[in-house]
Amino acid sequence: MSSPSKRREMDLMKLMMSDYKVEMINDGMQEFYVHFHGPNESPYHGGVWKVRVELPDAYPYKSPSIGFINRIYHPNVDEMSGSVCLDVINQTWSPMFDLVNVFEVFLPQLLLYPNPSDPLNGEAAALLMRDRASYEQKVKEYCEKYAKPEDIGAATEEQSSDEELTEDEDDDSSDEQVAGKADP
């Protein structure tokens, strides 16, 4: 079992040395958050999400579990839980892939090329198929409302299921203190 744990350490270090901000959840190396920016030339551009990654004991032979903490409007992401329906991660994962692939290839591809025929968010899928311009406008509204850089500093798993952040939370100076620790 030392091979999977060494690989887990190596992949995590590689992710930490890349341009992604990684926050460990516990003392172990199995759960962490990654700050993920929406891909250029997409309606998600400018959005920043806190993505929770959970590595199973059998990683890299078993795929990581991925979920968005702050809300995102997408046919293949459950709006309330943030769970990602991503075939490559959930079904066709291979030990050849690593964590950097998840954030540089799989998630950007998911956002650039949503699959409305296999939805977790039926409303987003229907809107995408019916009226792409309205879908992209709603994506941008969600980015503005839930995925600003200051939102991920204070994002918690409880907030991801709230209907809306209140005005007081947006203006509260304690949010600046939490977010202020992220980048010097």
C-alpha positions in Angstrom: 0.0 0.0 0.0 3.0 2.3 0.2 2.9 2.8 -3.6 -0.5 4.5 -3.7 0.4 6.7 -0.7 3.7 7.7 -2.3 1.9 8.5 -5.5 -0.7 10.5 -3.5 2.1 12.6 -1.9 3.8 13.1 -5.3 0.6 14.2 -7.1 -0.3 16.5 -4.3 3.1 18.1 -4.2 3.0 18.5 -8.0 -0.4 20.3 -7.7 0.9 22.5 -4.9 4.0 23.5 -7.0 1.7 24.4 -10.0 -0.2 27.7 -10.1 -3.1 26.4 -8.0 -3.7 27.4 -4.4 -4.2 24.3 -2.3 -5.6 24.3 1.2 -5.3 21.2 3.3 -8.5 20.3 5.2 -7.1 18.0 7.9 -3.6 16.8 8.8 -3.7 14.0 6.3 -3.2 14.3 2.5 -6.6 12.9 1.5 -8.8 16.0 1.6 -8.1 19.5 0.4 -9.4 22.5 -1.4 -8.1 23.9 -4.7 -8.9 27.4 -6.0 -10.0 26.9 -9.6 -10.4 29.8 -12.1 -13.0 29.5 -14.9 -11.4 29.0 -18.3 -10.8 31.9 -20.7 -13.2 32.3 -23.6 -16.0 30.8 -21.6 -18.9 32.3 -19.7 -17.1 31.1 -16.5 -14.1 33.4 -17.2 -13.4 35.6 -14.2 -15.1 33.2 -11.8 -13.1 31.5 -9.0 -14.3 28.4 -7.3 -13.2 26.5 -4.2 -13.2 22.9 -5.2 -13.1 20.1 -2.6 -11.0 17.1 -3.6 -11.1 13.9 -1.6 -8.6 11.1 -2.5 -9.7 7.6 -1.8 -7.4 5.1 -0.1 -6.9 3.4 -3.4 -5.8 6.6 -5.3 -4.5 6.6 -8.0 -6.3 3.4 -8.9 -9.6 4.9 -7.9 -10.6 8.4 -9.0 -10.7 11.4 -6.7 -14.0 12.8 -5.6 -14.5 16.4 -6.8 -17.1 19.0 -5.7 -17.6 22.7 -6.0 -18.0 24.5 -2.7 -19.3 27.8 -3.9 -22.3 27.7 -6.3 -21.9 27.2 -10.1 -24.6 27.0 -12.8 -23.8 24.0 -15.0 -25.8 21.1 -16.4 -23.3 18.5 -15.0 -22.8 20.0 -11.5 -25.5 19.5 -8.8 -26.4 23.1 -7.9 -27.0 22.4 -4.2 -24.3 19.8 -3.3 -21.6 20.9 -5.9 -21.1 17.3 -6.9 -19.6 16.9 -10.4 -20.9 14.5 -12.9 -17.7 13.9 -14.9 -17.4 10.7 -16.8 -13.6 10.9 -17.1 -13.2 11.3 -13.3 -16.1 9.0 -12.2 -16.0 6.2 -14.8 -13.0 6.3 -17.0 -10.3 7.3 -14.5 -6.9 5.8 -15.1 -3.8 5.8 -12.8 -2.0 7.6 -15.7 -4.0 10.7 -14.8 -2.9 13.0 -11.9 -4.4 15.8 -9.9 -2.9 18.5 -12.2 -4.8 16.8 -15.1 -8.1 17.3 -13.1 -7.6 21.1 -12.9 -5.8 21.7 -16.2 -7.8 19.4 -18.5 -10.9 17.7 -17.0 -12.6 20.6 -15.2 -11.9 23.2 -17.9 -13.2 20.7 -20.6 -16.3 20.2 -18.4 -17.0 23.9 -18.2 -16.2 24.6 -21.9 -18.2 21.6 -23.2 -21.2 20.9 -21.0 -23.2 17.7 -21.6 -26.9 18.6 -21.3 -27.9 15.0 -22.2 -26.5 13.7 -18.8 -27.5 16.4 -16.4 -27.3 16.8 -12.6 -28.9 20.2 -13.0 -31.9 19.7 -15.2 -32.8 23.4 -15.3 -29.4 24.4 -16.6 -29.4 21.5 -19.2 -32.9 22.5 -20.5 -31.9 26.2 -20.7 -28.6 25.4 -22.5 -30.5 23.3 -25.1 -33.3 25.8 -25.5 -31.5 29.2 -25.4 -27.7 29.2 -25.2 -27.5 33.0 -24.9 -29.8 33.0 -21.8 -27.8 30.0 -20.3 -24.5 31.9 -20.7 -26.1 35.0 -19.1 -27.2 33.0 -16.1 -23.7 31.4 -15.8 -22.3 35.0 -15.7 -24.8 36.0 -13.1 -23.8 33.1 -10.9 -20.1 33.9 -11.4 -20.8 37.5 -10.3 -22.9 36.4 -7.4 -21.0 33.4 -6.1 -17.6 33.1 -7.7 -15.7 36.3 -7.1 -12.2 35.9 -5.6 -13.4 37.2 -2.2 -16.2 34.6 -2.1 -13.8 31.6 -2.0 -11.9 32.9 1.1 -15.1 32.7 3.2 -16.7 29.8 1.3 -17.7 26.9 3.5 -19.6 23.8 2.8 -22.6 25.1 4.6 -22.7 28.2 2.4 -22.7 26.1 -0.7 -26.2 25.0 0.0 -27.6 28.4 1.1 -30.0 30.0 -1.3 -28.2 33.4 -1.1 -25.5 35.2 0.8 -26.9 38.2 2.7 -25.7 41.8 2.2 -24.2 41.8 5.7 -21.9 38.9 4.9 -20.6 40.7 1.7 -19.8 43.9 3.7 -18.5 42.3 6.9 -14.9 43.2 7.6 -14.3 39.7 9.1 -14.6 38.4 5.5 -11.6 40.6 4.6 -9.6 39.1 7.4 -10.3 35.6 6.3 -9.7 36.3 2.6 -6.7 38.5 3.5 -4.7 35.5 4.6 -4.9 33.9 1.2 -2.4 36.0 -0.8 0.2 38.3 0.8 
